[in-house]
Amino acid sequence: MTTAQLIGADPGWLITVKALLVFIFCVVLTLLSVWGERRLVGRMQQRPGPNRVGPFGLIQALADGVKLALKEDIIPAAADKVVFVLAPIISATTCFMAFAVIPITGPVTLFGRETAMQLTDLPIGVLYVLAITSVGVYGIILAGWSSGSTYPLLGGLRSSAQVISYEIAMGLSLVAVFIYAGSMSTSDIVAAQSTTWYAVVLFPSFVIYAISMVGETNRAPFDLAEAEGELVGGFHTEYSSLKFALFFLAEYVNIIAVSALAVTLFLGGYHAPPFLGFTENWLGGWFTAIWFFSKVLVFFFVFVWLRGTLPRLRYDQFMQFGWKILIPVSIVWILVVATLRLLSLQGAPRLVVVAFSSFVVLLVMLANIGFENAKKKRQSSITHDETTPNFAVPVLPLNISSVNVSSSSKGVGRG
């Protein structure tokens, strides 16, 4: 039986049990992720990290959750109370819903019935995940708008612009996967990678998705929606107690969700590496879940690594990178993949496929050289002082600048 047939035969009580297990996995992984991130970043900064609450500080994240629950719940007087309360619920709910179509294991036995750890198998499962994650950003936007404060509003606006640009790049990076797999079902895509992972075959798509998912989750170096140096806390500045905890939970569950989707689409899902395929039958098939979560943890380590090493981008650089680099490269790559796939399906000789690939690579390199030369020529034609910044800076009115100069000179004279 196929995975879709196994899931379709599940009774209602078994679906409920699987949903509860997925929810528990996500919550436990969130607690461990918070602890693991603080320990890893601490090691990168030559400090121990949490090591007091529980052995090795393992219960620190749980203690922080209890502390947040016991804090005073404050709602600003200028806030729209209904939307203010609803926003964190939207963010926390949608990130859990994304796991409904993620295949965590192959065929296993649960309470005497053969099934798979996947709640449902939709023919458009990947589009469902993209739709759910897109709805999740409404929680961030509504939180910024309903707070009745300037900094949260700016954080919400930044987040909306950020998601629009990087959601497009993320969606385009998945088109190549659909072309090769011939399906949008997550279980079919995993089955199509039984021999070769798409991270190897479609490496540019994998890189574009990996960059886009960091921007999608508002994580460093792309955490412009909650940049503490500019916006205090961004969209959640006015939140406290359990509502802030829901945003915190949503952020980490969203990290796990996009990592799980990356594992499903590019790293073979729950399948073991090709040379370790014999381990998939261990523990009655449940060992495939260990492979799945091991791959997810590798992605999570990359998230932490980026946060501990890279500085935050400037916002204009961030948006320029999304619109002028990721999206055009994704469109060109889709055209290349579609052409190569058509040639291979029509039985074209391998030499023709290699020649076409080489021609495309050469064309991209020449275009890149042309853009770089044009950029250098444009910069050389602009004459400005070396101390002048190369980004937009508002000009102060003459009367204000003269007042500042005169006042500063008076202060120096008095000293």
Long-range contacts (C-beta under 8 A, 24 or more apart in sequence): 1-107, 1-114, 2-187, 3-103, 3-106, 3-107, 3-116, 3-118, 3-121, 3-187, 3-191, 4-121, 4-185, 4-187, 6-107, 6-114, 6-115, 6-116, 7-115, 7-116, 7-118, 7-119, 7-120, 7-121, 8-121, 9-115, 10-113, 10-115, 11-113, 14-110, 14-111, 14-113, 14-115, 15-119, 17-110, 17-111, 18-110, 18-115, 18-117, 18-118, 18-119, 19-119, 21-117, 22-96, 22-99, 22-104, 22-117, 22-119, 23-96, 25-104, 26-96, 26-99, 26-253, 26-256, 27-249, 29-252, 29-256, 29-293, 29-296, 30-61, 30-249, 30-252, 30-253, 30-256, 31-61, 31-62, 31-65, 32-58, 32-61, 33-252, 33-255, 33-256, 33-300, 34-60, 34-61, 34-64, 34-252, 35-60, 35-61, 36-300, 36-304, 37-300, 37-303, 37-304, 37-307, 40-301, 40-304, 40-305, 40-308, 41-304, 41-307, 41-308, 44-308, 44-309, 45-308, 65-245, 68-241, 68-242, 68-244, 68-245, 68-248, 69-241, 69-242, 69-245, 71-240, 71-241, 72-240, 72-241, 73-240, 73-241, 73-242, 73-243, 74-238, 74-240, 74-241, 76-147, 76-148, 76-149, 76-238, 77-148, 78-147, 78-148, 78-149, 79-146, 79-147, 79-148, 79-238, 80-145, 80-146, 80-148, 83-142, 83-145, 83-146, 84-143, 84-146, 84-147, 84-238, 84-243, 85-243, 86-142, 87-138, 87-139, 87-140, 87-142, 87-143, 87-146, 88-139, 88-143, 88-239, 88-243, 88-244, 88-246, 88-247, 88-250, 89-139, 89-246, 90-135, 90-136, 90-138, 90-139, 90-142, 91-136, 91-139, 91-140, 91-143, 91-246, 91-247, 91-250, 92-139, 92-246, 92-247, 92-249, 92-250, 92-253, 94-132, 94-133, 94-135, 94-136, 94-139, 94-250, 95-133, 95-136, 95-250, 95-253, 95-254, 95-257, 96-253, 97-132, 98-129, 98-132, 98-133, 98-257, 98-261, 99-257, 99-260, 100-128, 101-125, 101-126, 101-128, 101-129, 101-186, 102-129, 102-186, 102-257, 102-260, 102-261, 102-264, 103-186, 103-187, 103-190, 103-264, 103-269, 103-270, 104-260, 104-270, 104-289, 104-292, 105-270, 105-285, 105-286, 105-288, 105-289, 105-292, 106-270, 106-271, 106-280, 106-285, 106-288, 107-285, 108-284, 108-285, 108-286, 108-288, 109-284, 109-285, 116-187, 117-289, 118-186, 118-187, 121-185, 121-186, 121-187, 122-185, 123-183, 123-184, 123-185, 124-184, 124-185, 125-184, 125-185, 125-186, 125-187, 126-174, 126-177, 126-178, 126-184, 126-185, 126-186, 126-189, 126-261, 126-265, 127-184, 129-186, 129-257, 129-261, 130-167, 130-170, 130-171, 130-174, 133-167, 133-216, 133-254, 133-257, 133-258, 134-163, 134-167, 136-250, 136-254, 137-163, 139-247, 139-250, 140-218, 140-225, 140-235, 141-235, 143-235, 143-236, 143-239, 143-247, 144-234, 144-235, 147-235, 147-237, 147-238, 147-239, 148-238, 149-237, 149-238, 151-231, 151-232, 151-233, 151-234, 151-237, 152-231, 152-234, 152-235, 152-236, 152-237, 152-238, 154-231, 154-234, 155-225, 155-226, 155-231, 155-233, 155-234, 155-235, 155-236, 155-237, 156-225, 156-235, 158-224, 158-225, 158-231, 158-234, 158-315, 159-218, 159-225, 159-234, 159-235, 161-319, 162-215, 162-218, 162-222, 162-224, 162-225, 162-318, 162-319, 162-322, 163-216, 165-215, 165-319, 165-322, 165-323, 165-326, 165-327, 166-212, 166-215, 166-216, 166-222, 166-322, 166-326, 167-212, 167-216, 168-322, 168-327, 169-208, 169-211, 169-212, 169-322, 169-326, 169-327, 169-330, 170-208, 170-209, 170-212, 170-213, 170-216, 172-208, 172-327, 172-330, 172-331, 172-334, 173-205, 173-206, 173-208, 173-209, 173-212, 173-330, 174-205, 174-209, 174-265, 175-334, 175-337, 176-202, 176-205, 176-333, 176-334, 176-337, 177-202, 177-205, 177-265, 177-266, 179-334, 179-337, 179-338, 179-341, 180-337, 180-341, 186-264, 186-265, 186-269, 189-264, 189-265, 189-269, 190-264, 190-268, 190-269, 190-270, 190-271, 193-267, 193-268, 193-269, 193-271, 194-268, 194-271, 195-274, 196-274, 197-266, 197-267, 197-268, 198-265, 198-266, 199-266, 199-267, 202-266, 202-337, 204-329, 204-333, 205-266, 205-330, 205-333, 205-337, 206-262, 206-266, 208-326, 208-329, 208-330, 208-333, 209-262, 209-265, 209-266, 210-262, 210-302, 211-326, 212-326, 213-258, 213-259, 213-261, 213-262, 214-303, 214-306, 215-318, 215-322, 216-254, 216-258, 217-251, 217-254, 217-255, 217-258, 217-303, 218-251, 219-251, 219-255, 219-303, 219-306, 219-307, 220-306, 220-307, 220-310, 220-312, 221-306, 221-307, 221-310, 221-311, 221-312, 221-313, 222-312, 222-313, 222-318, 223-312, 224-312, 224-313, 224-315, 224-318, 227-312, 229-312, 255-300, 255-303, 256-296, 256-300, 259-295, 259-296, 259-299, 259-300, 259-303, 260-292, 260-296, 262-299, 263-292, 263-295, 263-296, 263-299, 267-295, 314-391, 316-391, 316-392, 332-364, 336-360
